[in-house]
Each structure stands twice: as structure tokens, then as C-alpha cells.
Amino acid sequence: MPLSNISHILLILSGKGGVGKSSTTLQLALSLNILGQNVGILDIDLTGPSIPRLLGLEDKKITQAKGGWVPVEVHPLISASGSSGDEEGGRGQKSGGQAVARGALHAISLGFLLPSRSSAVIWRGPKKTAMIRQFISDVAWPDLDYLLIDTPPGTSDEHIAVLEELHKLSERRPGQLSGAVVVTTPQAISTSDVRKELNFCVKTGVEVVGVIENMAGYMCPCCGEVSNIFSKGGGEEMARENEVPFMGSVPIDTGFGGLVDGFKFDEKGEATDEKDPRLLVDRYKDCRLCRIFADFARKVIDVQS
Amino acid sequence: MPLSNISHILLILSGKGGVGKSSTTLQLALSLNILGQNVGILDIDLTGPSIPRLLGLEDKKITQAKGGWVPVEVHPLISASGSSGDEEGGRGQKSGGQAVARGALHAISLGFLLPSRSSAVIWRGPKKTAMIRQFISDVAWPDLDYLLIDTPPGTSDEHIAVLEELHKLSERRPGQLSGAVVVTTPQAISTSDVRKELNFCVKTGVEVVGVIENMAGYMCPCCGEVSNIFSKGGGEEMARENEVPFMGSVPIDTGFGGLVDGFKFDEKGEATDEKDPRLLVDRYKDCRLCRIFADFARKVIDVQS
């Protein structure tokens, strides 16, 4: 049965584009990894997949095996004894209840199937629906604690298709679909779009695990002044009005681009122009946003326990 | 014949969401108005329509008349003699070649048809395609110099549908579809998505009128330091690589939210908390971005002449 070896499934939603859904998905995944969870990222943004680029793995390709498509491995797990999942022969699988120091990360995205990174995917709804059905039913995921599904903006074919498939599965495995993390920016134009997304969750029976307010304030690296470039507090207010949990605010961090591009951070948390050869998950620990997302990851785990 | 009284049609595109397509559409429309052009905005972002909110007209409704849907009037034209289009009985129509001091602005958006601003539109592709066909064929636009079509992110049903309809019309009226203005932010994740959009333009035979780089730098209101929050120069580089015209860069202006919400600007160009009763187009002249978009509007007019 598809997805049967996955404990929890979380959707990452937002009404508006460009609010940081994909960077939120990635950071939540890395933070869950750091807490010892095995995580998969399923990117169902078919016309604008960002995950391959954020992972720095744009040239990777999905391979086909007997059980279906094999996801791209971002990093293997490390057991508490220090050995990696690869050495044990598993694709990030937890080995017999052994304690895990850092979980494995795998990812699936249409970006891993396209001939080039600038290929335009000009697909109508039915083709998108078919692709998403395949992504749900034909991927040979390793054992996962969490599958995070990164969605495109809006409430259309991709969202309807993925929820139809997940609801079918949940009849056999109630509670597997944990719910949705909804991302917004603080300004009114974004929160009003996200209200639509909350209504979508109500209409489709998806629980809202929490709202994350992204791009909340920017600290001038020169004088330290925090500017609320995109207004302030809109996400928290919206969560309160709609009676859904507010997870917290994430400031704009110009260092994040440097993290994605593989540059070292200096002691102030600024990205330098020197390359850092370590894994993304290890480099992320030096990012100022890591502490904030560690808290979100704990909240996600607490909801399930 | 639909759209037969419209001189030029421009698409506003971007691969990625949240780069400021709708605010670009609005500012280009206002700037063309200030140059004496009659403009219509057609918002085909069906699941996340931003135009009603940006115009401050969320409570307006589209009405039905004999010739089709009547667009919402944002402001009437003012002739060079100082009289407004309304007084002359026209809906912003140019009266017998009379000089126009400021053009009229009209708008159509699904937001004007929804029962409430937080209503979620959960539509599959075929329903979206049908809606867009209606938007193209059933709107009783007044005489327009420019119709600006604000699109959702990506390259999917809405884009395919609108281009199919426009290409059908252009067989009868070649040159009416002037092309596309492509909006990006400077960071690589956005420019790589916009490359997809440029490929889409090539595949669908739409000329790229120019690339606008939005959110290029932020000036700290405290110390005046300009920070390249979302990197720098990516839009210009992408335009050069793809051999399409680069129109220019637009910095982040925190005052823009205040403009939309109807607040006065102080002499430094900052939004105050005092309401300004003037029309949006008149208030926009005090916005720091007005000068930049005046230049873009002139470039758009130059392409057509």
C-alpha cells in the first residue's frame, strides 16, 4: 500500500506565492532531522518546483526501481553510535529501534525529472492530477517519521488531487495525515489570501497544525534597526481570529541564500563568500533561523504525541 | 467582437508567486493613466485575486448589462479641460479625440464576484478555463488604450486558456497582443523560475516587452543603508542572458502598503497614519515608486509606437 511505511504526513500550504513555503518546508525537514526524525519532502509544485534548487541538488535525477521511483537522498541517517545509514546498507532506514542521532532526508520533485532547470512545464489540470497520483502511489520511500508535502500557491488541481489521494489512504490508516502547516507573511494582502487557505482546510477536513509568519521584520546588518518591511503581527492576528494555533514568526535572514548556495557563515551569522564543504543539515546549524525552526519542529512532534 | 475596442493588450507574468506581479500591474496601470491612457486591468489569478484589495475596492461587485459584465470603475478620465468622463456621460471613454489629462481605470477580477473576501475558490482546470473564456469574451470594456492582464504564478491552465483566447482574436487583429512584461525578484530561486516563464513565452509565441526586477534592495529608514535583502542584479543578468529587454529595478518601499491602505505620505515619502481622501491615482504621485513606473510606462508606450 502506498505510503504505508510513513508515520505522519504534513502539508505545507499558503494562499499566496512567494511567502517562503519551500524554505519553510526545507527548514522544518532539517530541524526534524536534527531531532532524530527520518523525513521525506514531496514537492508537488509542478510548474515552479523550488526544492531541488534549495537542496543544491538540481542535477540529481530520480531513478526507477522495482518498488517505484527512488527518491533523491539528501543525506543518510546517523545512528547514535556514529555510523551512517548508508554503511548499514539501508536508505536511511531506522535499524531495529536503534537510537538515531540525525535522521535521513529524501526528496521527490518534478524538478528531478525535467531535462533542464529552465524547462517550462505547461500542463493543464488533468495531467497535473495524474502526476500527483503517481507521486503518491509510485514512490518507494524508505521508512519515514514525517513526509512533508510542499504545495504550489492557491487551492487548485494540485491541492484537490493530493487531498483526494491522502483521504483515500487515511480510510485505511486514520491519523496518518497530521494536518497542515500554513505559511503567511505579515502584510494584509498575504493574510487575506491565507484566510482562503484556512477555509480550504475546513472544507477539505484538514486540521491546521499551526500558522508560521514568515518575513516578519528585517534587521539592518549595519545599524541593527529592525524594520517591519512587510508589516507586522498579521499572521498571529489571523491565527487568533480563525482559532488555529500560531507557531511563531520568522525574520528575514539574508544569510539564508548563502546557506543554500553553500557558503560559510561568519561568527555574526552572515554568509561569507567562502564555500563550506559540509552537508546542508550541518551547515544549517550555523544559520540564525535554526533555533526558531527547532522550536517549530518540537511543536510538530508534540502535536503527534 | 470581444476586446475589439482595446488598442493594446499586455500580459504581466512571473514564474514565481509573491514577486509583486499585482503591485506591478497596478502601478503600471496608474502610470499609464497619468500619461493620459485609458487602462483596464483583467485579474485572471482566480484562486488568489489581489487586485480588488490593492485597489481598496474589495466590496465592489461586477454588474451585468446588455453587452456583458460591466467592469468596476476605479476612477474616470479627466479631459485636458478639467471635466471628468463621468460628467460627459461616458464610462471613461475618450470623447471625440479630445486631449486627456488623465486616463480612466477599470478592473475585472474574480474577487468582485465572490461572496466574501475569504471565500476559497477550489476549482479544477476546466472550470478555470471556462471562467477565463468568459472574462475574455463577456466583458463590456469601455474604449481602452491598454488592457493589462494580471496572471497567477506558473504556467498552467489560466495561462494556456488566456493565450488560446488571445491568439484566436489576434488572427483578426494582428498586433493587438503587444506581449508580456515579466516580473522577477533578484534572487536566483526567482530568476530560475522566471526563465521557465521566458521559455513559456517562446513556446507560445508571446513577445517579451521587458523584464522588471522587483524588491531590489531595501533602504533602512533609520540609517539610509541599502540592503540587498533578496540579492541583486539577478533580473538584469537573466534578461541579458535571454536577450530580452531589461526595463529596470524597483526597490522595496514600505510606504506602498500605506498607499494601498489609503494613508498620507510625509515629505520623506513615508506613509503616515493619517487617511488621505484623494483618489488612489492622485495619492500614487506622492509615492517614491511613481517616478520609476513613469519610466516603465513610457517604455511600454514607446514599444507600441
Chai-1 contact restraints between the chains, C-beta under 6 A:
chainA,res_idxA,chainB,res_idxB,connection_type,confidence,min_distance_angstrom,max_distance_angstrom,comment,restraint_id
A,G15,B,G48,contact,1.0,0.0,6.0,A-B,restraint_1
A,K16,B,G18,contact,1.0,0.0,6.0,A-B,restraint_2
A,K16,B,G48,contact,1.0,0.0,6.0,A-B,restraint_3
A,G17,B,G17,contact,1.0,0.0,6.0,A-B,restraint_4
A,G17,B,G18,contact,1.0,0.0,6.0,A-B,restraint_5
A,G17,B,P153,contact,1.0,0.0,6.0,A-B,restraint_6
A,G18,B,K16,contact,1.0,0.0,6.0,A-B,restraint_7
A,G18,B,G17,contact,1.0,0.0,6.0,A-B,restraint_8
A,G18,B,G18,contact,1.0,0.0,6.0,A-B,restraint_9
A,G18,B,V19,contact,1.0,0.0,6.0,A-B,restraint_10
A,V19,B,G18,contact,1.0,0.0,6.0,A-B,restraint_11
A,T47,B,G154,contact,1.0,0.0,6.0,A-B,restraint_12
A,T47,B,T155,contact,1.0,0.0,6.0,A-B,restraint_13
A,T47,B,S156,contact,1.0,0.0,6.0,A-B,restraint_14
A,G48,B,G15,contact,1.0,0.0,6.0,A-B,restraint_15
A,G48,B,K16,contact,1.0,0.0,6.0,A-B,restraint_16
A,G48,B,G154,contact,1.0,0.0,6.0,A-B,restraint_17
A,G48,B,D193,contact,1.0,0.0,6.0,A-B,restraint_18
A,S50,B,I189,contact,1.0,0.0,6.0,A-B,restraint_19
A,R53,B,I189,contact,1.0,0.0,6.0,A-B,restraint_20
A,R117,B,S192,contact,1.0,0.0,6.0,A-B,restraint_21
A,S118,B,R195,contact,1.0,0.0,6.0,A-B,restraint_22
A,S118,B,K196,contact,1.0,0.0,6.0,A-B,restraint_23
A,S118,B,N199,contact,1.0,0.0,6.0,A-B,restraint_24
A,A120,B,T155,contact,1.0,0.0,6.0,A-B,restraint_25
A,A120,B,K196,contact,1.0,0.0,6.0,A-B,restraint_26
A,A120,B,N199,contact,1.0,0.0,6.0,A-B,restraint_27
A,A120,B,F200,contact,1.0,0.0,6.0,A-B,restraint_28
A,I122,B,T155,contact,1.0,0.0,6.0,A-B,restraint_29
A,R124,B,G125,contact,1.0,0.0,6.0,A-B,restraint_30
A,R124,B,D157,contact,1.0,0.0,6.0,A-B,restraint_31
A,G125,B,R124,contact,1.0,0.0,6.0,A-B,restraint_32
A,G125,B,G125,contact,1.0,0.0,6.0,A-B,restraint_33
A,G125,B,D157,contact,1.0,0.0,6.0,A-B,restraint_34
A,P153,B,G17,contact,1.0,0.0,6.0,A-B,restraint_35
A,P153,B,P153,contact,1.0,0.0,6.0,A-B,restraint_36
A,G154,B,T47,contact,1.0,0.0,6.0,A-B,restraint_37
A,G154,B,G48,contact,1.0,0.0,6.0,A-B,restraint_38
A,T155,B,T47,contact,1.0,0.0,6.0,A-B,restraint_39
A,T155,B,A120,contact,1.0,0.0,6.0,A-B,restraint_40
A,T155,B,I122,contact,1.0,0.0,6.0,A-B,restraint_41
A,S156,B,T47,contact,1.0,0.0,6.0,A-B,restraint_42
A,D157,B,R124,contact,1.0,0.0,6.0,A-B,restraint_43
A,D157,B,G125,contact,1.0,0.0,6.0,A-B,restraint_44
A,Q187,B,G257,contact,1.0,0.0,6.0,A-B,restraint_45
A,I189,B,S50,contact,1.0,0.0,6.0,A-B,restraint_46
A,I189,B,R53,contact,1.0,0.0,6.0,A-B,restraint_47
A,S192,B,R117,contact,1.0,0.0,6.0,A-B,restraint_48
A,D193,B,G48,contact,1.0,0.0,6.0,A-B,restraint_49
A,R195,B,S118,contact,1.0,0.0,6.0,A-B,restraint_50
A,K196,B,S118,contact,1.0,0.0,6.0,A-B,restraint_51
A,K196,B,A120,contact,1.0,0.0,6.0,A-B,restraint_52
A,N199,B,S118,contact,1.0,0.0,6.0,A-B,restraint_53
A,N199,B,A120,contact,1.0,0.0,6.0,A-B,restraint_54
A,F200,B,A120,contact,1.0,0.0,6.0,A-B,restraint_55
A,C220,B,C220,contact,1.0,0.0,6.0,A-B,restraint_56
A,C220,B,E225,contact,1.0,0.0,6.0,A-B,restraint_57
A,C222,B,C223,contact,1.0,0.0,6.0,A-B,restraint_58
A,C222,B,E225,contact,1.0,0.0,6.0,A-B,restraint_59
A,C223,B,C222,contact,1.0,0.0,6.0,A-B,restraint_60
A,C223,B,C223,contact,1.0,0.0,6.0,A-B,restraint_61
A,E225,B,C220,contact,1.0,0.0,6.0,A-B,restraint_62
A,E225,B,C222,contact,1.0,0.0,6.0,A-B,restraint_63
A,I229,B,I252,contact,1.0,0.0,6.0,A-B,restraint_64
A,I229,B,T254,contact,1.0,0.0,6.0,A-B,restraint_65
A,S231,B,G257,contact,1.0,0.0,6.0,A-B,restraint_66
A,I252,B,I229,contact,1.0,0.0,6.0,A-B,restraint_67
A,T254,B,I229,contact,1.0,0.0,6.0,A-B,restraint_68
A,G257,B,Q187,contact,1.0,0.0,6.0,A-B,restraint_69
A,G257,B,S231,contact,1.0,0.0,6.0,A-B,restraint_70
